[in-house]
Amino acid sequence: MVQKNLTELLSQLNVQSNNSEHVDAAKTCKELIDNGCSKEGEVFRQWLVALIKQDKYQAAFDLIKHYKDLDNRHGSEFVLEKLYVYYKLNSVHEFEQVYKTYSEHVTNKNQMERGILHIRAQFCYKNGINKEAHEIYEHLSESNKDEADDNSELICNILVPLTADPKLSETWANLKHEITDMLSSEKSYDVLFNYSIILVALKEYELAFKVLDKAHELAVPEGYQNDLDTIELQKSYLLQITGQTVQSKEILKPLLDRLVPGSPLQLIANSNYHAFVDYSKFTTNFDLLLRQINQERFYSYHLQKYTHEQWKLINNNLLFLNLFNNNQINRKETILAKTLHNYKNLIDNVAIEPYKTQAKKLYHFTMQSIDSGINGSAIGNLLLTVQLLVVEKQYDNAIRICENFLSKSGYAEKSPKLFDQNHLVVCTILFQLYRMSSRIGNINRLVAILEMLPEEYINDNSSFWIYVAYEALANGNIEKSREILQRLSTDQTNITPEQNELINAVLSSSESAFDEAVRLVEDIDVEQIRSAGIRPIAPKSAEKSATSILRAQKKKLDIKKKKKRTARANKFLAKREVVKKNPDPERWLPLKDRSSYRVNKKQAGKTTQGGASSKKIEQALDITKKNTASKSGKGKAKPKKKGKGRK
C-alpha cells in the first residue's frame, strides 16, 4: 500500500475515534499494522484503546501476546494501555513485569505519569497491597497542585485502603474524633460512605450508623440509584453484625426485589440474606444452597467486580460450603484453601466422621507438617487441629502442637528468633490453653520468653503486648507487667486512647495500692464461709468439666484411685488358698493313658466296635488272668439257666 493511502487511513482513524466508532477504528488499525505502518506504536495504542472502549479486555490481552515483536520494539509507547488491560483482567504476573520495567527507567514518583500511578494504586488495592495503595494516593493528593485530578475523588481514594486496614493512617487512633467533627460539614456522600466502612473496621458501630444515615441523606438528591442501593446494603450488613437481624431483613427484602438478578450487588445481598439461616452439616441441602447463591456467577466475577477484602470473605464462605457438601477442594493460593484441601484428603467425610477420629488424624498430620517447616499452610493446619482437639477436650495435645510450632523459631531454647503474625496467633492460643489447663508456670515462662524479643516487635503489635502484660498481672507478676507497659508507653502511634488510659492506670498505681488490695481480703476466713454452706459462683457443669479441676486436685484423685485399686487386689488375693502339692508324674502322658482317666458314660455308650474302652473292660479281656483263675479252680463259671420257651 502506498504512503498516501496510509495517511488517509490515519486521518480516518482519528475521525472514527472521535466519533466513538470503536469497531471500525479497530479494523483500520489492523489494516495499518498488517501493511507496514511507519507509526506502529501509535497505531497499536489506538487499537488497544478501541478494544478498551468496547470492554474487550481479553481480546486486547490476546492482541498484545500476538504482536509480541511489536511490543518489544514500541512497548514504551502504550505502557498505560497495557497496564490498564492487565489491571482489568487482574493478570498479576504481566502487570508486575510491565510496571517493574517502567519503574526502572523512572525511579522518581514525581516523574511518573499520574495515570500509571492511578492504575498501580487500584491494582494494589484490588490485590490487598493496601500500604502501597495508600502511599500512592497520598502522593497524588500532595502533588495535585494544578488540580489534574478532582480533590474529592482523591480524598475518597485515600480513604479506600483504610477501609481494609485503618492503621495505615498515622492518625488512625484519632479517626473517631475527626469523623465526629466533620460529620456536620461534609458534603460528599462518597467520603462519608468510606468513613463508615472504616468505622466498622474499628468496631465503632454506633458512629458508623450516624455516618451512613448522613451519607444516605446526601445521596438522595443526587438520584444515583446504584449508590443508594450500595449504602442500604452496607446499612443492612451493619445491622446484621450488630445482631439486629429483623431490621436487616427489612432492608434486604425490597433491595433484592429491585436489584438486577446476577449483578455483583445482588449476589452480595442474596448471600447476606441466606446467612441468617442456622445451617446443619447433617440436614442442609448444600447443593441447593450453592445454586441459590449462584456460585458460578460469583467465580465469574472474581476480583474484576469485587475488592480484595470482599472476595476473600466470599471465597471463604464458598470453600466451607463446598467442604460440608463433600465436594473437591482445589489447592489455591490462600492458606484456607490449602488447609481445607488437606483436611478433605485426610477425612473421608467431614460431615459423618466423628470429631475424635478427625482430631487424631489431623494431630499426626499437623505434627509432621510442622516438623517439615512452619511456612505455607502449617498455621492453617494448626488452627484447624487445635479447634478439633479443644472440642474433644484434648488440651495437652493442643498445647503440644502449639509449643512444637514455637520451638522451630527458638522459643524452646529461650532464644526467640522470629515473631510474625503467625507467632502472635499461636502465642495467644497458648495463653488461653494454659489458662484452661491451670498451667500458671507455663504462662509465666512464655511471658519471660516474649520479653526477650527486640523492641520493634512490641511497638508493631501493641494490642497483643497489652494482653501479655495483663496475663502477667493476673498471675501476680506486677513488675513484668509494668515493664512491658512501660515499653509500650514510649511509642503512642499504635495505641488507642482507651488503651493508653488502661496503661496509665497500671503504671500510675503504686505498690501501696496493691498492698491495700491485699489487706482488704486478708481478714476473710475462707473455711468459715465454706462451712456456712456458701458456695462460689460457678456454672452447674463446673464440677463435671475437666477444666474446673486443678492439676494438683487431679493428681490427688489419681493417687486415691490407685490406693483403692491396690487394697481391693490385696483383699482378693488374701481369700485364695495356696495348696502345696507335688506335680502329677503322669503330666507328660496323653490324657487317655493316665490312670485317672475315666470315660464319660455318654461317650462310652457311643463307643463302636474297636473303639476306646475302659480299664475294666481291658482287664476282663486279659487272657493271662483267665488262665490263672482256671488253674486255681475258682474261675469256673456257673451254667446259665435256660429260659422258658414260648408257650
C-alpha positions, 0 to 999 in steps of 0.5 A: 500500500502506498504512503498516501493511502496510509495517511488517509487511513490515519486521518480516518482513524482519528475521525472514527475515534472521535466519533466513538466508532470503536469497531471500525477504528479497530479494523483500520488499525489492523489494516495499518499494522498488517501493511507496514505502518511507519507509526506502529506504536501509535497505531497499536495504542489506538487499537488497544484503546478501541478494544478498551472502549468496547470492554474487550479486555481479553481480546486486547490481552490476546492482541498484545501476546500476538504482536509480541515483536511489536511490543518489544520494539514500541512497548514504551509507547502504550505502557498505560494501555497495557497496564490498564488491560492487565489491571482489568483482567487482574493478570498479576504476573504481566502487570508486575513485569510491565510496571517493574520495567517502567519503574526502572527507567523512572525511579522518581514518583514525581516523574511518573505519569499520574495515570500509571500511578492511578492504575498501580494504586487500584491494582494494589488495592484490588490485590490487598497491597493496601500500604502501597495503595495508600502511599500512592494516593497520598502522593497524588493528593500532595502533588495535585497542585494544578488540580489534574485530578478532582480533590474529592475523588482523591480524598475518597481514594485515600480513604479506600485502603483504610477501609481494609486496614485503618492503621495505615493512617498515622492518625488512625487512633484519632479517626473517631474524633475527626469523623465526629467533627466533620460529620456536620460539614461534609458534603460528599456522600462518597467520603462519608460512605468510606468513613463508615466502612472504616468505622466498622473496621474499628468496631465503632458501630454506633458512629458508623450508623450516624455516618451512613444515615448522613451519607444516605441523606446526601445521596438522595438528591443526587438520584444515583440509584446504584449508590443508594442501593450500595449504602442500604446494603452496607446499612443492612450488613451493619445491622446484621453484625450488630445482631439486629437481624429483623431490621436487616431483613427489612432492608434486604427484602425490597433491595433484592426485589429491585436489584438486577438478578446476577449483578455483583450487588445482588449476589452480595445481598442474596448471600447476606440474606441466606446467612441468617439461616442456622445451617446443619452439616447433617440436614442442609441441602448444600447443593441447593444452597450453592445454586441459590447463591449462584456460585458460578456467577460469583467465580465469574466475577472474581476480583474484576467486580469485587475488592480484595477484602470482599472476595476473600470473605466470599471465597471463604464462605464458598470453600466451607460450603463446598467442604460440608457438601463433600465436594473437591477442594482445589489447592489455591493460593490462600492458606484456607484453601490449602488447609481445607484441601488437606483436611478433605484428603485426610477425612473421608467425610467431614460431615459423618466422621466423628470429631475424635477420629478427625482430631487424631488424624489431623494431630499426626498430620499437623505434627509432621507438617510442622516438623517439615517447616512452619511456612505455607499452610502449617498455621492453617493446619494448626488452627484447624487441629487445635479447634478439633482437639479443644472440642474433644477436650484434648488440651495437652495435645493442643498445647503440644502442637502449639509449643512444637510450632514455637520451638522451630523459631527458638522459643524452646531454647529461650532464644526467640528468633522470629515473631510474625503474625503467625507467632502472635496467633499461636502465642495467644492460643497458648495463653488461653490453653494454659489458662484452661489447663491451670498451667500458671508456670507455663504462662509465666515462662512464655511471658519471660520468653516474649520479653526477650524479643527486640523492641520493634516487635512490641511497638508493631503489635501493641494490642497483643503486648497489652494482653501479655502484660495483663496475663502477667498481672493476673498471675501476680507478676506486677513488675513484668507487667509494668515493664512491658507497659512501660515499653509500650508507653514510649511509642503512642502511634499504635495505641488507642486512647482507651488503651493508653488510659488502661496503661496509665492506670497500671503504671500510675498505681503504686505498690501501696495500692496493691498492698491495700488490695491485699489487706482488704481480703486478708481478714476473710476466713475462707473455711468459715464461709465454706462451712456456712454452706456458701458456695462460689459462683460457678456454672452447674457443669463446673464440677463435671468439666475437666477444666474446673479441676486443678492439676494438683486436685487431679493428681490427688484423685489419681493417687486415691484411685490407685490406693483403692485399686491396690487394697481391693487386689490385696483383699482378693488375693488374701481369700485364695488358698495356696495348696502345696502339692507335688506335680502329677508324674503322669503330666507328660502322658496323653490324657487317655493313658493316665490312670485317672482317666475315666470315660464319660458314660455318654461317650462310652455308650457311643463307643463302636466296635474297636473303639476306646474302652475302659480299664475294666473292660481291658482287664476282663479281656486279659487272657493271662488272668483267665488262665490263672483263675482256671488253674486255681479252680475258682474261675469256673463259671456257673451254667446259665439257666435256660429260659422258658420257651414260648408257650 
